[in-house]
Amino acid sequence: MLDVRSFVALAVIFVCDAQKVNYTIGAWVPGTQENMYATMRPLFEDYLNEQVGSKQNPPIRFHLVAVDYSTDTSSNSMISKGKLDFLYTLAGGISCVIVEQGWAVIATRRVRINGMESGADGSIVYSLKSNKRIQNISDLVGKRLGAGFILSATTYQSGYQLLAENSVHLLKDVNQVILYGNDFERQFQDVLSGRIDAGFVSSTWLAQNHPKEEHLLLVHRQLYPSYEGEVFPFTTSAPLVPQYGLASSELVHWQLKSEVAEALQNLEPTHPAAVAASLEGFTGPGTYADVETTQKTMKIIFRDAQNNLRCSNQWSVKEIWDSFDCVSIPGGDFIKVPFDEAVAKCNSTHVPCPDGLNCFCQPCIPDPEVNFFNWQLVLAMCIAIYSVGISLALILQPRLDPFGLFGDLPKGRRRA
């Protein structure tokens, strides 16, 4: 049973929502804002206004805005300011709004690429076959690697985990990691041209944009997983995550959420809105729990000073740095290089970070105090053992002093 305060809060939401006639949908897809508007506006404005908005009393309007293309369009900031009612983005972003904002997923997309479809996405860790310096994952030590952004399951988190499973840690073994953010194309071209050695990219993005170049790539570990009973038809190096989802604010009335979800699930693949967005359609909400678990393990989801769960701000280089977890790296005691010192080191000792991008260079280093103590102890033990061994040898076998280092020593008795 609801208490008085809960009932009043729900009543306020219902009244305010009943008076609201404009709803804002924030969306992100790889590439530019212009590309996002061209591909998603037919779906989130034209289609939803016709199928849902026009049938309300009074009629309502859905308005599309670009999110997460810059600091100014941060979805987290816009949600906190009450500027978004729905958010369409990739799995890592959906997981964050579920945890941090209390939003709920109402639909998950299905893609159709070259006649193949899926409700999942994978991650590819790749280099060029022609790059003979890299034949397996262990060869990525000391190399330059391109990723997307830290909230992305497919262009950062899955690759991070795959390398760690093969004893290569992104934070201590790879010389330079370049965060390309939205610009998957720039990362791909930098690998093809040899400007960087390897990269992490979304399986469906590669299948959709560069199927003819896939034969040039060396895919590091290739899996053939299934998702909800379907074999995944595209190349992947890592376990699958759900496709992009549409999440909604808890302030949006449940009936409107239901009607939006139903309209999306009724979208036919041949509808102009589906064709423009390269969609097969939508299903009910997928589960993003595994993505959330990974983000918590990697400290991308963390508890702030007030003990609230938060996601790292992908637009803050300092906050990205703060999320790096050096303590849990296996195989030794590691500490994080101070941020300012690390930036200077990255720029001075490595290839400069490409214009307009963020980079990090081995932020985790062996703890000098712990490692110094361990070396001292080992060295002292070796000296002690060596000294005892020499002393015993000289006492028991004086003939082992051929150089006369210890003077004339008494000879042992000879057997008759």
N, C-alpha and C positions, 0 to 999 in steps of 0.2 A: 504494500500500500504506500502511496506517495505521501510524504509529509507536506506541511503547508508551504514551506519554502520551495520544494521541488515543484509543487503544483503551480505556484505563482510563476516560477521561472519558465515552465512549459507554456503557461498561458501567455506570457510576454512574447515568447518565441512565436507562438501560433498567431498572435495578433499582428506582430511586426511582419511576419512572413506573409500573412494574408494581404497586407497592404503593399508589399513589394512587387514591382512590375518589371524591374530590370535585374538580370542575373549575369554575372561575369564568369566566364570560363577562361582560366589561364592554361596555356598549352606550350609544350616544348617538343621539338623534334630536331634531329641533327641538322646542321647547316646554318642558314641565316634566318632572321625573323621574316624576311620577305618570302622565303620558301615555306615557312610555317603557315603564314597567312594564305598563300596560294593553295596549299594542299589541305588545310584543315578548316578554313572558313566555310566551304560548302557543306561540311558536316555539322560543325558546332554552331553555325549561325543559320544558314538557309534551311537545312534539314530539320534541326530541332525547333526552330521558330515555326515551321510549317506543321510538324507532327505533334508538337507539345505546346508551344507558346500560343498559337492561334486558338487553341481549344480551351484555354483557361478563361475564367470570368472573374475579373477583367483579363484581357489578353496580356501576356507577358512577353518580354524580349530577352533573348540570349545574345550576349556580346562577347566576342573573342579578343583576348589580349595575349601578347607574347610574354613569357616568363623565363627567367634563368638564362638570358643571353648576355647579361651584364649585371653589375652590382645594383644598378637602378631598377632592374626588373626581377630581383630576387623573389622567388615565390614565397619563401618563408617570411620575408619582410612584408609582402603584400597581404599575406594571410593575417599576420599580426595586426595590420592596420585595417582589417575588415574589408579589403578591396577584392577578395576572391570568394566565389561561392562554390566553384568546381575547379579541379585541377587534373589535367591530362598530361602524364609524363611517364618516364620509364620506371622500372621496378624499384631501383634504389630511392628515387624521389618519392614514390608512393609509400614505401616503407617508412620514410621519415615523417610524412604528414600524418600517417596513422599513429605513430608513437608520440610525436611532439605536439601535434595539434588535435588529436582525437578524432580525425576525419575517418570516413569509411569508404571503402571501394564499392562502387555500384556496378561496374562493368569492366571487362578486360577484352582487349582487342584480339582479333585473329588476323594474321597477315597472309597474303597470297603473292608469291613471287615465282615467276616462271612456271606457273601451273602447280606449284607446291604450296601447301598452307600449313600453318601451325599457330597454336595459342601460346607458344613459348619462345624464348630467345636463349642463345648461347653466347659464349665468349671464345674468341680465337687468339691464341698467343702465336705470333708468326714472325718469320724473318724471310729473307730471300733464299731460294735454293742456290743461287749463284754465289752467295756469301759463304765461302768455304770456312771462314773462321767460326761459324755457328752451325753445328751439326746436332746439338741437343740443348736441353735447358741449362745444363751446367756451364755451357759456353757463354751464357749471358752474363757471367761474372765479369765485371770491368767494362761492360758495354754501355751504349746509350740506348734508352728505351722510351717509346712514346706511349702514353696512356690518355684516357679521356679526362674525367674528373672524379674526385674521390667518392662522390655519392653514387656513382654508376656501378651497378653490379657487373655489367658486361664489359666495360672498358677500363675498369680498375680493380674492383674487389676480387673477381674470379681469377684474374691473372696473378694478382698478388698471392692468393692462396695456392695456385698451381705451382708457382715458383718455390714457395715455402715448403710444399710437399716434396720437392726435389732438392732441398737443402740450399736453395738460392734465395736469399732474403732481399726484397726490394729496397729495404732501408739501410742495408749495410754492404751489399755485394755489387749492386749495379751502380756504375760510376755516376750516371746522370739520368734522372727520370723527368721527362718533359710532359706537362699536363696540357693537352691540346683543347680541353674543354669541349665545346660543341663541334669543333672543326675536325671531324673524323677524316675528311678528304685530305686535309693538309698533312695529317699524320701518315696516311696511307702513301701519299706521294713522296714524303720524306723517306719512308722505308724503301720505296721503289728506286729512288735516286741515290740511295746510300748515305744520305745525310744523317740518318740514325740507323741503328742496327736491327731493331725489332719493335714490335708494338702489340697492344691489346686492342681488339676491336669487336664490335657486335657481330654475331653470326648473320643475322638477317640484314644488317646494313651492308655487309660485304656481298651477300648473295644478290641484293637488290641493285647495288651500284657498280660492282666490279666482278661479275661472274667470269668474264673473259680473261681476267688477270689472275684468277685463283690458281691456275696451274704453275704460276711463277713462285708461289709461296711454299715455304716449308712450315707446315702446321705442327707445332710442338704438342704432341699427344692428341690423338683424334679419337673421340668417343662417338658412340652410336646409341644415345639414350632415348628413352620414351618419355612422353609427357601426357598424363591423363589418358593412357592407353594408346597413344599415337606415337609411332616412331618419328623422331625429329628428322626432317628431310634435309637439313643444312649442316655444314661443317661446324663442329664445336670442339674445343679443347677442355671444356669444363661442364659441370652439371648445369641443368637448365633452370631458368627463372621464368616467371610469368611475363607475358608481353606487357606493353604499356597498359596502364589502367586509368579509369576516370574515377576520381575520388570526390566526395562532396563534404561540405561543412556540416557539422552537427546542427547548425542553425537553419539549414534548408529543411522545409517540411517533408516528412517521410513520404507523403503522397506524391509530391513533385519528384522526389528522387526515384520513386517507383516508376513514374511515367517516363522519365528520361531514360532509365535503364531499359524499360520495355521497348521504347522507340529504337534505341540502339541495337537491341537484340533482334529487332524486326528488320533491320537494314539489310537489303539484298545486295549481294556482291556486284551486281550490274548497275546499281543505282549510281548516278554521277558523283554523289558525295563519297561513296565507297571507292570508286575508281580514282578520284582525285587524291584520296588519302592512301591508296594502295592497300586497302583493307579487304579482307574476306567478310568481315562483320565483327560482331561482338558476342561474347558469352556472358554468363553471370560472373561475379567477382572471383578472381583467382586468389590463391593464398600466398601471401608475401612473408610468411613467418620465417622461412629459411633465410631470406634476404635480411630480415631484421636480426636474426641470430648472428649472421656473418658480420653485420655492421657493429653489433655490440662487441663481438670478439675483437674486431679491429679498432675499437674505441672511436669509431665514427659516430655511433650513438653512445652518449656518455651522460653522466649525471653532473649537473652544474652545482654551484655553491649552495643553491636552495634545494638540492636533491631532486630536481626535476630532470626528466629525460630530455636530452637535446641532441640534435644532429649538428655536426660540424658545418660551419658556413663555408661553402666551396669558393666563395668570392673573397675570403680573407686568407691571405697567404700565411699570416701568423697563426690563425686558428687551425688551418690545415697542419701546420708544423706542430702545434700543441697536441693534435690528435695522434701523432706518431707514437707508437708504443715500442720503446727499445728494451724495456725491462723483460718482456716475455720472449725475446728472441732466444731460441735454444742454442746451446753450444758455448756458453760463456756469459760473462757479465758485461752488459753494454749500457752506455749512457747516451743521452741526446746532446748533440753539439748545440751550444747556445745559438739562438736564431740569427742574430746579427753576424756572429762569427761564421756561421754556416753559409750565409748568403755571400759574404765576402770570399770565402774559400771556394764556393761553387763558381764564382765569376773569375777567380784568378787562376785556379788550378785545372779547370776543365774547359771544354768548348763552351763559349758563351751561350746563354739561354736565347733561343730564337725570339725575335721581336714580338711583343704582345702576348707572350706566353709565360707561365710560371714553371719553375724547375726546382728540383731538390737533388742534392748530391751527397749520398751516404750520410744521412743525418745521425745514424747510430754508429758509435765507435766503441772499441773495448774500453772499459773503465780503467784508467791508468793506475789508480790506487790499488785496486784489486789485483790487476795483472802484474803490477810491479812487485807486490808482496808475494805473489805466487812464484815469480821468477827468482826472487831472492831466496825463498825457501828451497826451491829445487836446486839452485846453485850451491847453497850451503850444504845441503844433504850430499850432493855429488862430491864436493871437496872433502867432506868428512869421511865418506865411504872410501874414497880414493886414498886418503892419508892412512886410514886404518889398514887398508889392504897392503900398501907399500910397507908399512911398519912390520906387519906380520910376516910378509914375504922376506924381509931382510933378517928378521930374527930367526926364522925357521930355515931359510935357505940363503945363507950369507954369500954364496957364490953368485947370487943374482945381483951383486954389486960390482959389475965388471969395470966400472969407471972409477972405482975407489972413492966414491962420494962420501963414504962414512969411515975412511981410514983403514988401518989394519984390523980386521975383525978376526976373532979366534975361529980356527977351523973346527968343524965338527969332527967327532970321532969316526975313524974309518972302521969298517967291519974287517975282522981277521979273515 
